[in-house]
Amino acid sequence: MKRYVAAITGASGSVLGLRLVQELLSTSEVHLVVSTGALPVIREEAGLDWTADITVQAKKYFDSDRLHIHQDDNFHAPVASGSFITDGMFVVPCSMKTLSGIANGYANNLIERVADVTIKENRKLVIAPREMPFSAIHLENMLKLARIGVTVAPPVPGFYHGPESLDEMINFMVGKILDAMSVPHKLFKRWGES
Ligand SMILES: Cc1cc2nc3c(=O)[nH]c(=O)nc-3n(C[C@H](O)[C@H](O)[C@H](O)COP(=O)(O)O)c2cc1C
């Protein structure tokens, strides 16, 4: 079974991260890290209050034995070490703060540390940076990462598949992010498919 790290940070679009984890769990082992900054956004956007104890509450929400949850300040978590093998990492959504931390190797919390490890071990890292508009600082950080092979996949909707609901738009964006890691899914109808 494939094993992925999924990080949800405090950018808008936490529902994308939640949908991604849900989809990954149907086929894979998932190590989830939610930043402290993401908690108020998840409460605001998804109506989930995980502030009391995320390890209990998120486990209950996803209800899967394949899910492992790590606190964002726990540098002793298995995923903090390169010796713990994974098939890659997603940061969805990725805030500009975490983007900067990853691009500069700051490793100030578990998410940034795992991203640092994923890059040094030459494993696949897919990030979905979300801000509007992007500043030159944001774009330079993205370019720096793209140049070393990180996939920068901002959550931008497509319209060519004829979405009729927000749910379909979310599935399209999450599906494209999964495509970047070659994770099979049926979240949207592909161009050319009947
Ligand atoms: C409702 C809400 C929406 C936010 N949306 C964004 C966003 O889209 N992009 C971003 O970079 N930061 C956004 N922020 C700010 C981040 O949450 C903040 O910079 C935080 O420190 C990020 O920390 P983290 O990367 O460790 O999660 C938002 C904050 C709130 C409360």
The ligand as a Tripos MOL2 file, in Angstrom:
@<TRIPOS>MOLECULE
LIG
   31    33     1     0     0
SMALL
NO_CHARGES

@<TRIPOS>ATOM
      1 C1        -10.0130   32.6220    7.4420 C.3       1 LIG1
      2 C2         -8.5480   32.7490    7.1110 C.ar      1 LIG1
      3 C3         -8.1510   32.6020    5.7900 C.ar      1 LIG1
      4 C4         -6.8000   32.7100    5.4430 C.ar      1 LIG1
      5 N1         -6.4460   32.5370    4.1370 N.ar      1 LIG1
      6 C5         -5.1490   32.5640    3.7790 C.ar      1 LIG1
      7 C6         -4.7720   32.2920    2.4440 C.ar      1 LIG1
      8 O1         -5.6060   32.0220    1.5630 O.2       1 LIG1
      9 N2         -3.4430   32.2720    2.1510 N.ar      1 LIG1
     10 C7         -2.4790   32.5210    3.1030 C.ar      1 LIG1
     11 O2         -1.3050   32.4790    2.7600 O.2       1 LIG1
     12 N3         -2.8260   32.7870    4.3840 N.ar      1 LIG1
     13 C8         -4.1190   32.8200    4.7530 C.ar      1 LIG1
     14 N4         -4.4770   33.0540    6.0610 N.ar      1 LIG1
     15 C9         -3.4200   33.4100    7.0330 C.3       1 LIG1
     16 C10        -2.6930   32.1860    7.5730 C.3       1 LIG1
     17 O3         -3.6110   31.3550    8.2670 O.3       1 LIG1
     18 C11        -1.5590   32.6160    8.5160 C.3       1 LIG1
     19 O4         -0.5420   33.2860    7.7860 O.3       1 LIG1
     20 C12        -0.9520   31.4820    9.3000 C.3       1 LIG1
     21 O5          0.0630   31.9940   10.1360 O.3       1 LIG1
     22 C13        -0.3710   30.4140    8.4150 C.3       1 LIG1
     23 O6          0.3140   29.4860    9.2110 O.3       1 LIG1
     24 P1          0.6000   28.0080    8.7260 P.3       1 LIG1
     25 O7          1.2090   28.0920    7.3800 O.co2     1 LIG1
     26 O8          1.5450   27.4500    9.7480 O.co2     1 LIG1
     27 O9         -0.7070   27.2890    8.7190 O.co2     1 LIG1
     28 C14        -5.8250   32.9700    6.4310 C.ar      1 LIG1
     29 C15        -6.2450   33.1150    7.7720 C.ar      1 LIG1
     30 C16        -7.5730   33.0030    8.0950 C.ar      1 LIG1
     31 C17        -7.9850   33.1640    9.5360 C.3       1 LIG1
@<TRIPOS>BOND
     1     1     2 1
     2     2     3 ar
     3     2    30 ar
     4     3     4 ar
     5     4     5 ar
     6     4    28 ar
     7     5     6 ar
     8     6     7 ar
     9     6    13 1
    10     7     8 2
    11     7     9 ar
    12     9    10 ar
    13    10    11 2
    14    10    12 ar
    15    12    13 ar
    16    13    14 ar
    17    14    15 1
    18    14    28 ar
    19    15    16 1
    20    16    17 1
    21    16    18 1
    22    18    19 1
    23    18    20 1
    24    20    21 1
    25    20    22 1
    26    22    23 1
    27    23    24 1
    28    24    25 2
    29    24    26 1
    30    24    27 1
    31    28    29 ar
    32    29    30 ar
    33    30    31 1
@<TRIPOS>SUBSTRUCTURE
     1 LIG1         1 GROUP 0 **** ****
